[in-house]
């Protein structure tokens, strides 16, 4: 994904305010051995880009003054109540150095699982993104979590997910192995099932009781 930015010649609170009033967003680019670069971007284009999932988890081609460099989105600040991007930070990446990123999870095949189809379970998504480590070329836009075999009362953990080639969990995620999703029977359905079980047991007994002769 390509992002166009321009070198910013002025800095400071007042300069940033004037920049925003003119439809621009201030930002910085840091990392690698190059010095920090102060930049400005078209606000509307940036605002719409931020609404795309891939913008947050992909290697971006940032063009400044006709030269392109690969970066990752690292941070951005929004106005408390206006649809306004106040500032944005990018980090340069090297093709030979691994990056740590939070990548969104895409949960699939829930509707085909026996837990949902046959038992009426509800699958809860506990975590919606996963922190991984990989080289920039191996960075996935998202990671797929297959829910087709999830069972009622069981959970899918981070280490249960098949990661793309070259991708690994960061150390603390590997150690903690957090729950990503689980399948549970809704409380109302579980209560109804418990009430129905005794009633079903009483019915045959009542039917087997011999009829009394009428006087």
Order of alpha helices (4+ residues) and beta strands (2+ residues): beta-alpha-beta-beta-alpha-alpha-beta-beta-beta-beta-alpha-beta-beta-beta-beta-beta-alpha-beta-alpha
